[in-house]
Amino acid sequence: MTDGVPKEILIINPLELVFDKKNQIVRRSLDKDTKEWSPELDTSLPINSSDIPNFKEWVNWNGFLFDRETKKGHNGFDFAAYVTTDNRVVLGLSEDTKIRAVADGVVKQVLDTPEAVGGGYGIMINIEHGADDSGMFSTYVHVRPTVYFGVTVKKGDVIGELYKDPKGDEGRLVHLHLSLVSGWGTRGTSIMGGGMHIRTDDPGVIDPSIYKLNAIPQGSSNFSLLDLPNAKVEIANFKQIRVNSG
Ligand SMILES: [Zn+2]
């Protein structure tokens, strides 16, 4: 790494990064040409409901900016909890759940953020949509990728599967974190760290129905649903889980 490489890049372990001729990671700030995530883009949700047995509806368990009063931020939507066709409430997905591109695009980054070097956010895939350099990305975290840098994907294409923390039966809840990013500098930059002049948009622009059933309280494994007050929450895939870890 040379002088001028952003510090936040140093804590990641990229499988693929792109550098310019001076060995600098290419990045760009927001400017008047920055595109925004657009509801007009042809999109679908990143998980097919037919891939989950007895799936009925998603639960907003840990949604976008879920606690506005305490300003507790969460820059995406966690696909973690759902209601089944027989009205059971399940928290935690199967680790082989297929993850799909939400729109046509190009894979611009696949990277890991190991805990040992200050990351710990998990493996993430970043796909750019629209025109090249649009700055409009979807970000998928906690995914074992089956795609790599430069691959062109179509809406609904499988890009990976969820995975379970290598911590036995205790560890991070198996879920997908989906962020929509606007104005992110392109090619090889990172959303890690501050000062990147990015903005995260609400995944509800893809499908507002993900917010229909709200977990109360948000982000807690002891949540309940106003619409299903008697339904017990079942924790899947773990005996004990660490919640609110992204
Ligand atoms: Zn999350």
Boltz pocket constraint, residues with backbone or C-beta under 6 A from the ligand:
constraints:
  - pocket:
      binder: B
      contacts: [[A, 62], [A, 74], [A, 76], [A, 77], [A, 78], [A, 176], [A, 177], [A, 178], [A, 246]]
      max_distance: 6.0
